[in-house]
Amino acid sequence: MHLLLAKNDQWVTHLHQEVQEQFSTSAKLIKDLGVVELEKEVELKGQKIAFALATLPSCHELPQDSINKQAKACMELIQSIMEKGALKLHVFSLTQKYGVTTSGRAELLKDQLKKILKKDSITAHIGGLNPELPLAQVMIWPDRSLRVSVLNSNDVQLYRPLLGPFTGGYTTIKDDLKAPSRAFKKLVEAQKVLGSSIESGDKVLDLGASPGGWSYIALQNSAKVTAVDRSALDEELMQNPDLEFVKGDAFRFESEENFDWVISDIISAPERVVELIEKWVIQEATPHFVFTIKFKGDENYQVLKLIKSSLQNYQGEVFFRQLNVNKNEVMVMGRQA
């Protein structure tokens, strides 16, 4: 079976609907846990699922038992794909009351598994994601049985659009009182999921930039930013020599300059954001992009099908993800191969 985790039980119904429509198959909805279960015959490799905060492909179910016995059973699954070397290890509990947690029994199991793997020359690095390393995800079910997904490095790359660096999909982004808005957290989390960061000297185009939360992050990373909006950005940002502010309509902006990143958290109907994606990602082939698709209610979710289809031939990695910091939003982001 494959297990997909939504952000919470509020969003799992949308995840369930997305999966059933995308794969034209029935899927089991476990609403109180925020989980959708798919049969193992469904091919998930290379697929994009927007409302899945985390995905555990090809899960094995292990019965409730002592921590030591469960750790040994997990080790046997890991040994079936590798004899020695390093891997990424995510261990967490899924509870009805607290959702995803890495404390308590999860921490004990993680420590025990890490210890016995080390004896067999397997080094477990906790958390994170490296496409060149195998990935083991161990989820403790409320009845203390386990759901274990173990992927070799080749499968990690094939499932990459559904995988992320956060254990169980959950993380928190620290507040920054200097940022013009809390929206800065979206770009911080998006870069982590994408596995690429804005770097010093990068040329960044921020469409619909005001009040400047995303431009702020790009400038913090020592990038050169072109910010386009009808309204000015935060006063301190406007004084930054690495910021060029263009007063105008983000949808009509034209430039002969080549940008390393095109980013946009613009408040607009999803269909208008599709226009920006078609222009800057498909036509201009920008190396890195991050766009927020903002919805009103749930009537516009079908636009995700259109975007998935339009980006099918993009030469690189594309991610659709409702982040921890998103509200009624989905991020569309990618990078060239």
C-alpha positions as CSV (number, residue, x, y, z in Angstrom):
1,M,0.0,0.0,0.0
2,H,0.9,3.7,-0.4
3,L,0.1,6.1,2.4
4,L,-0.4,9.8,1.8
5,L,-0.7,12.3,4.7
6,A,-2.6,15.5,4.4
7,K,-1.9,18.5,6.6
8,N,-4.8,17.7,8.8
9,D,-8.3,16.1,8.8
10,Q,-9.7,19.3,7.2
11,W,-7.6,18.8,4.1
12,V,-7.7,15.1,3.8
13,T,-11.0,15.1,2.0
14,H,-9.5,17.2,-0.8
15,L,-6.4,14.9,-0.9
16,H,-8.8,12.0,-1.2
17,Q,-10.7,13.6,-4.1
18,E,-7.5,14.6,-5.9
19,V,-6.1,11.1,-5.7
20,Q,-9.3,9.4,-6.9
21,E,-9.6,11.7,-9.8
22,Q,-5.9,11.6,-10.8
23,F,-5.6,7.8,-10.7
24,S,-9.2,6.9,-11.6
25,T,-9.3,4.5,-8.7
26,S,-10.8,4.1,-5.3
27,A,-8.8,5.1,-2.3
28,K,-9.3,4.5,1.4
29,L,-10.0,7.6,3.4
30,I,-8.9,7.6,7.1
31,K,-10.3,11.0,8.0
32,D,-9.5,11.2,11.7
33,L,-5.8,10.6,11.0
34,G,-5.6,12.7,7.8
35,V,-4.5,9.7,5.7
36,V,-5.4,8.4,2.3
37,E,-4.4,4.8,1.5
38,L,-3.8,3.6,-2.1
39,E,-3.3,0.0,-3.3
40,K,0.3,-0.8,-4.1
41,E,-0.6,-1.5,-7.7
42,V,-1.2,2.3,-8.2
43,E,2.0,3.8,-9.9
44,L,3.1,6.8,-7.9
45,K,6.6,7.2,-9.4
46,G,6.9,10.7,-11.0
47,Q,3.4,11.7,-9.9
48,K,2.5,15.1,-8.4
49,I,-0.1,15.3,-5.6
50,A,-0.8,18.8,-4.3
51,F,-2.5,18.0,-1.0
52,A,-0.1,15.3,0.2
53,L,2.2,16.9,2.8
54,A,4.1,13.6,3.0
55,T,4.0,10.3,1.1
56,L,5.1,6.8,2.3
57,P,5.3,4.7,-0.9
58,S,5.2,0.9,-0.9
59,C,4.6,0.5,2.8
60,H,5.0,-2.7,4.8
61,E,2.8,-3.2,7.9
62,L,4.5,-4.5,11.0
63,P,2.5,-5.6,14.1
64,Q,2.5,-4.0,17.5
65,D,5.5,-5.4,19.5
66,S,8.3,-4.3,21.7
67,I,10.5,-1.4,20.5
68,N,13.5,-3.8,20.2
69,K,11.6,-6.3,18.1
70,Q,10.1,-3.6,15.9
71,A,13.5,-2.0,15.4
72,K,14.9,-5.4,14.3
73,A,12.0,-5.9,11.9
74,C,12.7,-2.4,10.4
75,M,16.4,-3.3,10.1
76,E,15.5,-6.4,8.1
77,L,13.5,-4.3,5.6
78,I,16.4,-1.8,5.3
79,Q,18.9,-4.6,4.8
80,S,16.8,-5.9,1.9
81,I,17.8,-2.8,-0.1
82,M,21.3,-2.2,1.2
83,E,24.2,-4.0,3.0
84,K,26.1,-1.0,4.3
85,G,26.4,2.7,3.8
86,A,24.3,5.7,4.7
87,L,20.6,6.4,4.5
88,K,18.1,9.0,5.6
89,L,15.8,7.9,8.5
90,H,12.4,9.5,9.4
91,V,10.7,8.0,12.5
92,F,7.4,9.5,13.8
93,S,4.1,8.7,15.4
94,L,0.7,9.5,13.9
95,T,-1.9,10.2,16.6
96,Q,-5.5,11.4,16.5
97,K,-4.9,14.0,19.2
98,Y,-1.5,15.5,18.2
99,G,-1.1,14.5,14.6
100,V,2.6,13.9,13.7
101,T,5.0,13.7,16.6
102,T,8.7,12.6,16.9
103,S,8.8,12.4,20.6
104,G,7.9,9.6,23.0
105,R,7.8,6.1,21.5
106,A,9.0,7.5,18.1
107,E,12.2,8.8,19.7
108,L,12.8,5.5,21.5
109,L,12.3,3.5,18.3
110,K,14.5,5.9,16.3
111,D,17.4,5.6,18.8
112,Q,17.2,1.8,19.0
113,L,17.0,1.4,15.2
114,K,19.9,3.8,14.6
115,K,21.9,1.8,17.2
116,I,21.4,-1.6,15.6
117,L,21.9,-0.3,12.1
118,K,25.2,1.0,13.1
119,K,26.3,-2.4,14.2
120,D,25.7,-3.7,10.7
121,S,27.6,-0.8,9.1
122,I,24.6,1.2,8.1
123,T,24.7,4.9,9.2
124,A,21.3,6.5,9.7
125,H,21.1,10.2,9.3
126,I,18.0,11.6,11.0
127,G,15.7,13.7,8.9
128,G,16.4,15.6,5.7
129,L,16.4,14.2,2.2
130,N,19.3,13.4,-0.2
131,P,18.3,12.0,-3.6
132,E,21.5,10.1,-3.7
133,L,20.8,8.2,-0.4
134,P,18.1,5.5,0.4
135,L,15.2,6.7,2.6
136,A,13.5,4.8,5.3
137,Q,10.2,6.2,6.8
138,V,8.8,4.6,9.9
139,M,5.4,5.6,11.1
140,I,3.9,4.4,14.3
141,W,0.2,3.9,14.0
142,P,-2.1,4.8,16.9
143,D,-2.3,1.1,17.9
144,R,1.5,1.0,17.9
145,S,1.8,-1.1,14.8
146,L,4.2,0.2,12.2
147,R,3.9,1.4,8.6
148,V,7.4,1.3,7.0
149,S,8.5,2.6,3.6
150,V,12.0,1.8,2.5
151,L,13.3,3.2,-0.8
152,N,16.6,2.7,-2.5
153,S,18.4,5.7,-3.9
154,N,17.0,5.1,-7.4
155,D,13.4,5.0,-6.1
156,V,14.0,8.1,-4.0
157,Q,14.7,10.0,-7.3
158,L,11.7,8.5,-9.0
159,Y,9.4,9.4,-6.1
160,R,11.1,12.7,-5.6
161,P,8.0,15.0,-6.4
162,L,6.2,13.3,-3.5
163,L,9.0,13.3,-0.9
164,G,10.3,16.0,1.4
165,P,13.0,16.8,3.9
166,F,10.6,16.9,7.0
167,T,9.8,13.9,9.1
168,G,6.1,13.1,8.6
169,G,5.9,16.3,6.4
170,Y,5.8,18.6,9.4
171,T,8.1,21.5,10.3
172,T,8.0,25.0,11.8
173,I,9.6,28.1,10.4
174,K,11.0,30.6,13.0
175,D,9.4,34.0,13.1
176,D,11.4,37.0,11.9
177,L,10.2,40.3,13.3
178,K,12.2,42.2,10.6
179,A,10.3,40.6,7.7
180,P,7.6,42.8,6.2
181,S,5.0,40.0,6.4
182,R,4.6,36.4,7.6
183,A,4.5,35.3,4.0
184,F,8.3,35.1,4.1
185,K,7.8,31.6,5.7
186,K,6.3,30.2,2.5
187,L,9.5,30.9,0.5
188,V,11.7,29.6,3.3
189,E,9.8,26.3,3.5
190,A,9.4,26.0,-0.3
191,Q,13.2,26.2,-0.8
192,K,13.7,23.4,1.6
193,V,11.1,21.2,-0.1
194,L,12.6,22.1,-3.5
195,G,16.1,21.3,-2.4
196,S,17.4,24.5,-3.9
197,S,18.1,27.9,-2.3
198,I,18.4,31.4,-3.7
199,E,22.1,32.1,-3.6
200,S,24.4,35.1,-3.6
201,G,24.3,36.9,-6.9
202,D,21.2,35.2,-8.2
203,K,18.9,37.4,-10.2
204,V,15.4,37.1,-8.8
205,L,12.1,38.4,-10.2
206,D,9.4,38.8,-7.6
207,L,6.0,39.3,-9.3
208,G,3.3,41.0,-7.1
209,A,6.0,41.6,-4.5
210,S,4.4,44.1,-2.0
211,P,4.8,44.3,0.9
212,G,8.0,42.4,0.3
213,G,8.1,39.2,2.3
214,W,9.6,37.1,-0.5
215,S,11.9,39.9,-1.7
216,Y,13.2,40.1,1.9
217,I,14.2,36.5,1.9
218,A,16.0,36.8,-1.5
219,L,17.8,39.9,-0.3
220,Q,18.8,38.1,2.9
221,N,20.4,35.5,0.6
222,S,22.4,38.3,-1.1
223,A,20.4,38.1,-4.4
224,K,19.7,40.9,-6.9
225,V,15.9,41.4,-6.8
226,T,13.6,42.9,-9.4
227,A,10.3,43.5,-7.5
228,V,7.1,44.3,-9.5
229,D,4.0,45.6,-8.0
230,R,1.5,48.6,-8.2
231,S,2.3,49.3,-4.5
232,A,5.7,50.0,-3.0
233,L,7.4,47.5,-0.8
234,D,8.4,48.0,2.9
235,E,10.3,51.2,3.3
236,E,13.6,49.6,4.4
237,L,13.5,47.2,1.5
238,M,13.0,50.1,-1.0
239,Q,16.3,51.5,0.2
240,N,18.2,48.3,-0.4
241,P,20.7,48.8,-3.3
242,D,20.2,45.2,-4.4
243,L,16.5,45.9,-5.0
244,E,15.1,47.3,-8.2
245,F,11.4,48.3,-7.8
246,V,9.2,48.4,-10.9
247,K,5.9,50.1,-10.3
248,G,3.3,48.3,-12.5
249,D,1.1,45.3,-13.3
250,A,2.9,42.0,-12.6
251,F,0.9,40.3,-15.4
252,R,2.1,42.8,-18.0
253,F,5.7,43.0,-16.9
254,E,8.2,42.3,-19.7
255,S,12.0,42.0,-19.5
256,E,14.9,41.0,-21.7
257,E,16.9,40.0,-18.7
258,N,17.4,36.3,-17.8
259,F,16.4,35.5,-14.2
260,D,17.7,32.7,-12.1
261,W,14.4,32.6,-10.1
262,V,10.9,33.8,-10.7
263,I,8.8,33.9,-7.6
264,S,5.3,35.1,-7.0
265,D,2.9,35.2,-4.0
266,I,0.5,37.5,-5.8
267,I,-3.1,37.8,-4.6
268,S,-5.0,36.8,-7.7
269,A,-7.5,34.2,-9.2
270,P,-5.7,30.9,-9.9
271,E,-6.3,31.2,-13.6
272,R,-4.3,34.5,-13.7
273,V,-1.4,32.8,-12.0
274,V,-1.5,30.1,-14.6
275,E,-0.8,32.9,-17.1
276,L,2.4,33.8,-15.2
277,I,3.5,30.1,-15.1
278,E,3.0,29.7,-18.8
279,K,5.0,32.9,-19.5
280,W,7.9,32.6,-17.1
281,V,8.2,28.8,-16.7
282,I,7.1,27.3,-20.0
283,Q,8.1,30.0,-22.4
284,E,11.0,31.6,-20.7
285,A,12.2,28.4,-19.1
286,T,13.3,30.0,-15.9
287,P,15.8,27.7,-14.0
288,H,13.9,28.0,-10.7
289,F,10.4,29.1,-9.9
290,V,8.0,29.3,-6.9
291,F,4.3,30.3,-7.3
292,T,1.5,30.4,-4.8
293,I,-1.9,29.3,-6.1
294,K,-4.5,30.9,-3.9
295,F,-8.1,29.6,-3.7
296,K,-11.4,31.0,-2.6
297,G,-13.4,28.2,-1.2
298,D,-12.9,24.9,-3.1
299,E,-14.3,25.7,-6.5
300,N,-10.9,26.4,-8.2
301,Y,-9.0,23.2,-7.2
302,Q,-9.6,21.8,-10.7
303,V,-7.1,24.4,-12.0
304,L,-4.4,22.2,-10.5
305,K,-5.1,19.6,-13.3
306,L,-4.4,22.3,-15.9
307,I,-1.1,23.3,-14.3
308,K,0.0,19.7,-13.9
309,S,-0.7,19.1,-17.6
310,S,1.0,22.2,-18.8
311,L,4.2,21.4,-16.8
312,Q,4.4,17.8,-18.0
313,N,7.2,18.4,-20.4
314,Y,9.2,20.8,-18.2
315,Q,12.8,19.7,-18.3
316,G,13.4,19.3,-14.5
317,E,11.7,18.7,-11.2
318,V,8.3,20.0,-10.5
319,F,6.6,20.0,-7.1
320,F,3.0,20.6,-6.1
321,R,2.7,21.0,-2.4
322,Q,0.4,22.4,0.3
323,L,3.0,23.6,2.8
324,N,2.7,23.7,6.5
325,V,2.5,27.5,6.3
326,N,-0.1,27.5,3.6
327,K,-3.7,28.3,4.2
328,N,-6.1,27.7,1.3
329,E,-3.2,27.6,-1.0
330,V,-0.9,25.2,-3.0
331,M,2.7,25.9,-4.0
332,V,3.9,25.1,-7.6
333,M,7.6,25.1,-7.8
334,G,10.4,23.6,-9.7
335,R,14.0,23.7,-11.0
336,Q,15.6,22.7,-14.3
337,A,17.5,19.4,-14.5
